[in-house]
Amino acid sequence: MSAQVLVRRPPRGATALRGRVWRPTPFQVFGFLFWLVMCLAYWRVPLCCDAGQHAAVVERLRADLLHPRHPTADLPGAGSPYYSPYAVLQGAFARLAGLSGWEVVRLAGPVNLLVLLTGLNRFVRVLTPRPWAPVLALAAMTLLWGVERAWWSGWLSLMSMTGTLPYPSALAIGLTFWAWTWTGTRARDGRPVRFVGPGGLPSWTGYAGLGAVYGLILLVHPITSVAAVLGAVALVAGWQRGWRPAVAGRWALAGGAALLVGAVWPYFDVFALTGDTSVDAMHRRLYLDLGGRFGLALLGLPALWLRARRESWRDPLVLMFALEVAVVAYGWFSGHYTYGRILGLTLVPLQFALAVELAAPRPWPVWRRALAVVAAGAACVAFLAVHAGAVVPRSLDPVGFAQPPRWPSYGWAAEYIEPGEVVITDGYYAVHAIAGHGPNLAAPTWPDAAVDERERLRRVAAVQAYLDPASTPAERAAIARRYAVRWLLLTRWRQVPEEAVVVAWSSRTGEVLARLPE
C-alpha cells in the first residue's frame, strides 16, 4: 500500500496576517551599492589636502577637550571656528577609542556619506513620490558638473568625494538635505515636525528642533549654512500657505532656535565670521572657468523652466536656484569670493529638477526622450573625462583615467617629533599634513579667527626669512628662539642649515627631517 502525502494548504487570506513583505526601494538598492563602492574608492586613496588640518583639530581636542590650543600653531585656540560640535564629538571619540586624529578623520568618511545619502533620498521624496527620482538625483549630483575637475570642500562630485568625504562640509550638506526634508514637509503639508516616536513632539517643539538643526549646520560649516538657509526660505516661500500669526510665529521660533544654538556655542563666536574677509582672496579662483567645471549642470535648466511654468515662480527649486545664484553673484561683484563655496549646492536645484523630470512615468513625449538622451550622454562624457579614475583602480584601468591625488604620508617624520613641538617646513604637502600628527607649525597655514591675521603674516614672513639661503646662522637662531622651533622638514631642493642635524629622510619624496640645537 503506497503512503499518501497530505499537503495542508493555508486558508485564503491567511498570508495577509503575516504582514506585508518588505521590498527595497530602488534607492535603497542603488544607494547601498553607491555607499559600498564609494567607501572602497575613498579608502584606497590616501587622505590629502585639508584632511591634515582636520586631523590636527582632532589631535588638539584629544589633548584638551575643553581648552584646545590652535589647530596648527603653538598659539591659543580660543575662538577658532574649527572647534565645531562635530569636531568636539570627534575629539571625544578619539580620546575614548585611543585613535589618532588621522584615524578618526579617515573613519568619518563613510559616516558622512551615510548621512548625505539618506538625506538626499528623503529630500527628493519630499519633492516627488516617483521612486526612481532619488536614484537619478544621486547620479546627477555626482556626475553632472563639467568636463574639468571640480575639487573643493563642499563640492560633492564623484571625483571630489574620494578626498572630501571626511570634511565637515560633507556632513553639513547631508544635514542640510535632512533639514530641507523637514522644512519642506512642514511647509507643504502643514504636518508637525517630529523627531521622536509615533506620538511625536508638540508642533512648537518640532519647529524649535528644526531650528536647532540649522544652528548645528551653522556651527559645523558656516558657509554651507548660507545655502541651507536660502533653501529653507525657498521651501517656505514656495509651499507655505495661510500665513496666520501662529504659522509665522512657529517659523520665527525655528529661526530663533537656530540663532540661539549658534550664540551659545562656547568655543567660538560664529557671528563674528560674517565680517571676516581674510580668506576671500584665496577663494577668487572658485569663479574661474565656471563653464568647464559646472557647464553640464545647465542641462537642468529646461526642467527648472518647466517647473516654473507648471507651478509658477513659487516652485521651491526655482526659488532656491535663483537665491543661490544671487548670492554667488554677490560674492563676485563685492569681492567676497568666499560665497563661491556654495557653488556646489547651487547646482542641486538644477540636478534634482532634472532627476524629477526624468523619473516621470512613461509614455514620454519626444522632448523628454531627447532630454534623457542628452543627459545620459553628458553623464557618460563627464564620467570618462573626469570621474572614472575615482572608482576604477589604476591596476584595472585600460585607458589611463585621471586619478585622485595621492599625497605622501608624514608618519615617518612624526615618529621623531613630540606632539606640540614646532616645525618649519618648505614643502607644500608637509605644511598641510604634518600638524595632523600632533606637531605645530611656526606659521599657521590658513587664516583663523583665533589668531590676528597680522600675527600670522609676521610668522609667515619669519619662516620665509629663515628659509632664505642668504640668511645667517645668527638670524636663523633668533627666529628659532622666538618661535621655539625644534625641527626642520625640508624638501630635497633645500640645503640643510649647518647647525641642524639630519635624523630621517623619505625615500619617496626625498624630504629630510633635521633637528635644531636647543
N, C-alpha and C positions, 0 to 999 in steps of 0.2 A: 504494500500500500504506500503510495507516494505521499509524502507530507505536504500539506498545503501551507503556503506562506500568506498570512493575513497582513495586509497593509492598512493601517489606520489612517484615514485621511482627515486632516483638520477640518472642522466645520467652516463654512463660508463666513468670512469676516473675522475669523479668529486672529489672523495675522495683524489686523489693524490694532489689536490690543497690545501688540508688542512695541508699538511706537513707529515713527517714521524712520526709514533707512537714511542715514546720513550720506550725502553725496557732496564731494568737494566742489566748490565753485571753480570756474576757470582760473580766477586769480589765485585761489589757494593752491592750485596745482603749479601754475607757471610762476607765481610769486615765490613759492618754496624753492623751485628749481633755480630761479634767479638768485635767491639768497644763497643757495648752496654753491652755485658756480662763482658768484661774485666773491664769496668768502674765500674760496680756494684761490681765485685770481689775486685777491688782496693779500692773502697770506704768503704767496710765493714771492712778492716784491718787497724788498727792504723798505722800511719806513724812511721817508725823506722830507725835505722842505720844512714846513712848520712843525713837524712832529717833534723835533728836538726841543722846541720852545714849550710845547705842551707837556712833554716828558719832564722838563725842568720844573714846570709848575707843580706837577705831582710830587717830584722829589722834595721841593721846598715844603709842601704841605705834609709830606710824610715825616719830615724832620720836626716841623712845628705846625700843628693843625690850626691853632688859634692865632698865632702871630708869625706867619711865614715871612721870610726875607724876600727880597726882589728875585724874580724867577731866574735871572741870568747874571746878576752882578752882586758884589758884596755891598749891598745898599739896603735900606729899609724897604719893606714891601707893602706898607700900608697905603691903600688907595689904588693898588694895581687891579685893573679890570680883568686880569687873567684869573683872579680868585673868585670865580663864579660858584654857584651852588653845585654845578656839575663837577667842577674841579675839586671842590671840597669833598664831595662824595667819592671821587676817585682817590684823593689823598687818604681818606679814612679807610677805603678798601685796601690800598697799598699797605697801610700800617697793619691792618688785621691779617691780611694774607701773606705778608712778608715779601711782597713783589716790588720790583724796581719801577721807576717811572716809565721806562720804555716798555716794560711788560704790560703795565696797566693800559697804556695808550694803545698798544697792539690789540689787547682784548676788547677795547672799546669799539673797534670797527664793526664786528658782527652785531653787537648790541644796537649801535646807532642805525645800522641798516635795517634791523628788525623794526625799530620804531618808525623809520622812514617808510618802509613798505606797508606796514599796517595802517599808518596814517594816510598814505596815498590811496589805498583801497577804500577806506571809509569815506574820504572826502569825495572821491569820484562817485561813490554810491549815493552821496547826497545830491550830486549834480544830475544823475540819471540812474534808473533801475536796470539799464542794459547790462547784462552780465559780462560781456567782453570788453566793456569800456575801461575798467581798471587795467586790464592786460595791455590794451593799446596805449593807454596813458603812460604806463611804465615804459613801453618801447619808445614812445615819442619823447618822454622826458630824458631818456638816457642816450638816444641816438640823434634826434633832430635838433642839432646845434648848427654846425657848419662843416666845412671841408678842411678846416685847420684846427689844430688842437686848442681847446679852451680849458686851461688848467688854473684854477684858483679856488681858494677856500669858499665853499658855498655854491660852487658850480658843479652840479652832480651829473655830468655826462659820464658815459660808461668808462672812458679812459681816466677821467679825473677821479672817479670813485676808487681806483686802485691805490691812490695816495691820500685822498681827503676824507675817507670814511671815518677815521678816528677823531676828526676835528670836532670841536663844539658846534661848528656851523652845521654839520650833518645832523646832529641831534636836534638843533634848533629848527631846522627845516622839517624834520619829522614831527616835532611838537607843533609846528605851525599848521601842518596838514590836519592834525588832530583838533587843534583849536578852531580851524575853519570848519571842520566837520560839525562840532558842537554849535558854533555860531550860526552856520547855515541851517542846521536842523531847527534851532530855536526861532530864527528869523522867518523861515518859510512856513513851518508847520505850527508854530506857536506852542510847541511842547516844552515842558520844563527841561532844563539841562540837568541830568542826574549823573552822579559819579559813584553811587553805591547800588545795592541790590534792587529788586523789583519795586520795593516801596519808594526807593529814591530819597533824595533830599528835597526840602521845600524849594519852590521855584526861585525864591530870592537867594537862597543859599547856593543854588546851582549857578546863578549869574555871578556871584562872588567867586565861586570856584573857577568858573571860566575866566574871569579876570585874573585870577592868580596864575593860571596857565600862561596868559600873555605876559604877566610880570616875570614869570620864570624864563620865558623866551628872551625878554629884555635883558635879564641878567646873564644868561648863558651866552648870547651872541647879540649884542646891541644892534648891529646893522641889520641883521635878519629881522629883528622886531619891527623895523620900519616897514618892510614888505608885509609882515604879519598883520600889522595894524591897518595898512592900506587894504589888504584883503578882507579884513573884518568889516571895514567901512563899506566896501563894495557889497558884501553879502547882506549887511543890514539895510543899506540904502536900496538894494535891488529887491529884496524879498519881504522885508518887514512891512506889514500893512496895519493900519489902525493905530496911529501914534497917540494913544491915550496917555495921560500923565503917569499911570502905573507902568506902562511899557517903557516910556522914556526913562523913568526912574530906575528900572531894572538894568537897562543898558548903561546908565550913568553909574550904577553900582559896580558893574563889571569893569568900567574904565577906572573907577576909583580904587578898586581892589588891585588892578594891575599897577597903578602908580604907588599904592601902599607897599606892595611886595618889593618894588624897586627901591623905595625910600628906606625901608627898614633893614635892608641887607647891610651887615656891619663891615664887610671887607673893603668896599669901595663905594663911591658916590656915582651911580650910573648916570645921573642927570648932568653931572659936570662934564661928561664927554660930549655934550651937544655943541659946546663951543671950542672943542679941541680940533685944531687944524694941522697938527704935527704929522699926520700920516696922509694928508691929501696929496702931496706931491708924488709919493710912491704909487698912488692909485691912478695916476693920469693915464698910464698905459692900458688900463681897462677899456678905455674909449677908443683905442686904436684898432683898426681892422675889424670893425664890427660885422661887416658883411661876411668876411672869411670865417669868423668864429661863430656867428649866430644866424647866418642867412637862411639856412634850411628851416628854421623855426617859423619863418614867414609863411610857410605852407598852411599854417593855422589861420591866417587872415581871412580866407574865404569862409571858414567855419565860424569865426567871430562875427563876420558880416551877416551871415545867415541868422545867427542868434540875435543880433541887433534888429534884424527885420522882423523876426518872429516875436521876440519878447520886448522889443523897444530897447532904448539905450540903458534901461534899468537892469538888463541882464547882468548878474554878478561878474561873470568872466569878462564881459566887455568893460564894465566899470573898473575891474581890477587891473586890466591891461592899460587902460587909459591913465589911471592914477600912478601906476608904477613907471610908465614911460615919462610922465610929467616929472617925477622925482629924479629919474635918471638924467633927463634933460636939464633939470635944475642943477644937478651936480656938475654937468659940463659947463654951462654958461656962468655959474657962480664961482667955479674953481674949486668947489668942494667935491673933488673927484672920488672921495670915499663912498659916495652914494652909488657909484658904479658897481659896488659889491652886490647890489640887489639885482643885477642883470640876470643872474641865473633864475631867480624866481619871477622875473619879468616875462620870461619865456613860458612859464607854466600855463597862463591862460590860453596862449596860442596852442600849446601842445595838448592840453586837456580838451579844449574845444574841438580840435581835430579828432581826437580819440573818440569823443562822444558822438561826433557826426558819423565816423566810420563804423561805429558799433550799432548803427541803426539796422533794424531787420530788413531782409530782402522782401520783394524785389527792389533793386536800386535804380534810380534814374541814371541817365547817361553821365550827367555831371558828377554824381557821387562815385560812379565807377572810375571815371577819369581821375578824380581826386585821389582815390585809393591807389591807383596805379602809380601816379606821380609820387605820392607819399612813400609807398613801398620802395620805389626806385631810389628816392632820396635817402631813405634809411639804409639801403644796401650800399650806396655810394659812401655815405658817412661811415658805415662800419668798416668798409675796406680801406678807406683813405685815412681814418683817424683811430678807430676804436678796436679793430681786430686784435692788435697786439696786447690789449688788456686781458683778453681771455684765451688767446692762443699762445701757449708757451713757445719760446724760441726753438726748443728741440723738436717741436711738431710743426713748425712754421715753414711751409714750402715756398713762400713768396718773399719773406723779409719784411713783415709788417713793422711799423714803428712801435717800439716797446716803451712801457713806462720807465721813468728814470730809475736808475739803480745806484743809490748813493752808498759810499763806503761806510762801514761801521767804525766807531772810535772806542770800542770796548778795550782794544789793546792799549790805548793811552790811558783810559780811565783806571786801569789796573794799578797804575803808579801814583795817580793823583788822588789825594784825600778829598772827600766832599767838603766844599767850601773854600778850597784853595783856589788862588786866582791864576788864570792862564791868559797869555797873549798869543793870538794866532793870526796868521795871514791867509788861511785857507777858506775858500767860500763854503765848502761843506763843513769844515770843522767849526767855523764860527756859528753855524746854525745847529750843530749837533752836540758839541762837547758838553754844554751846560745840562743837557738831558741826562747825563751820567752823574751829576752832582757837583762838579767844579763850577767856579764862577768865571765870568769873563771880565777883563779890565774895563771894557766898554760894552754896555748893552747893545744888542743887535738892532732892536726896534724901539721906537719911541714908546713910552709908557707913562701913564698919568702919575705913577708913583715916584717918578724921577723928573726933576726940572729938565726940560729939553736943553737948556744951556749947559747944565752939568754933563748931560750925556754927550753933547758935541765936544765939550772940553776933553772928555775921556777918549772920544774917538780921535781927536787931534793928537792927544798924548800917545796913543797906540801907533799912529802913523809916524810920529816923531821917533818913537823907539825903533820902529822897523826901518827907518830911513838909513840906507847904507852909509850916509855921511855922519850919522850920529856918533858921538864919542862915548867911551865907556863910562865917563862921569855922568853924562846926560842920561844914558840908559839906566844907570844905577839910581839916579834921582827919581826917575819915573817909576822904577820898580819899587822903591821905598814908599813913594807917595800912595801907590795903589796896592801894596803888599803882594806884588807879583812873585810867584814861586816857579812858574813853569812857562816854557815856550813850546808851542806846537806849530812847526814851520813847514811850509811846502819845500819840495826839493830844489826849487829855484832860489830860495832864500839862504844866505850864508848864516850859519850859526855864530852868534857873538862869541868872542874869545873867552868871556867869563862864564859861559854856560857849559854844562856837561851833558852830552847826549846819553840818554838811558834806554831809548827804544826807537824803533822805526817801523813803518808799514811797508811790507813788500808789495802791496797793491798800489798805493798812491805815492810811495817814496817820501812821505812826510816823516819828520823826526820829532821826537819829544826830548826836550832838554831841560835840565834843572838849573835854576839860578842859585847862587850862594845866598845864604841867609844874612 
